[in-house]
Amino acid sequence: MCTGLLQQVISASIAAGIPLSGENALQRYDQQAFDRIAESAVGRSARAGRLQQLTFLRMGDLMFDNWGAFTQLLQRLQCAPHIRHHLSNA
């Protein structure tokens, strides 16, 4: 999602009082991708702290090959009280 569109979605969710959710739209499980998710969720940027729910799609071999980076992301997200912690196999 381009930055301009993302900013529009964030602004609209704030204006409407709707919690913002996200998902890993791309099948990337590297440290840079996880850092970007963490920045959106708990970082210090203007967009940070807006993400209240995160869904991971396509949890397969690529993700498990980078399991250490994924567990580090989960530890970072646990520090964010505004994120709903819920596991689902849906």
N, C-alpha and C positions, 0 to 999 in steps of 0.2 A: 504494500500500500504506500503510495507516495506520501511524503511528509505533509503536503498541503491538504490532501484529503483526510489524512489522519487528524490533523488539527481541526478540520471542520467537524469531524465526528466527535472529537473530544468536546469542542465548544457546544455542539448541539446537545450532547448528553448532559453537560453541566446546566445549560439553559433549561432543559426539560426536567432536570432532577432525576435522570435515569442513570443507574450504575453502569459503568463501562466494563464490558467483558472482552476478552481476546482469546485468540487461539494461534497456534503455530501453523500458519497457512503454508509455509514452505517446509520441506522435509530437510531441515538443517538442524544438526545437533552438535555443532562445534561451539567452542568457548565464546567466540564473537557473537553468535546468534543468541546464546544464553545470556550474555552480558546485555544485549539489547533488550531482551525480555525483562531482565532484572531492573534495568534503568527505567523502563516504562512503569514498572510496578512499584519500585521503592527508591528510585534514584533522586537526583537533586534538580533535574531539569524542570521546565515549566509544565511538561506533560506528566512528570512523575507523580505517582500516588493516585492517578486516576483509574488505574486498572484494579478492579475489585474481584474479578474472577478470571481464571485462565484454564483453557481446555487444551490438552495435548492430543493431537491427532497422529495417526500413523506411528504408533510406538512399536517399532520393529527392530531388525538387526542393526540398522544404522544408529539408532538411539542407544542400544545396549553396547555397541562398540565404543561409545563415549559416555559410559555410565558414570564415571568419576565427575565429569563436567556437569552432568544432569543432577547428580546428588548435591553438588555444590550450589547449583541454582536453587534446588529445593530448600537448602539450608538458608540461603539468602532470603527466600520468599517467606520462610517461617517467621522472620523478623518483622514482617509487614502485617500488622493487626487488621488492616482493612481488607485483606485478601481472604476469601472464603476457602477454607481447607476442606476439600471433599474429594474422595477417590471414587471413581466410577469406572466400570468396565463396559460402559455403553459404547 
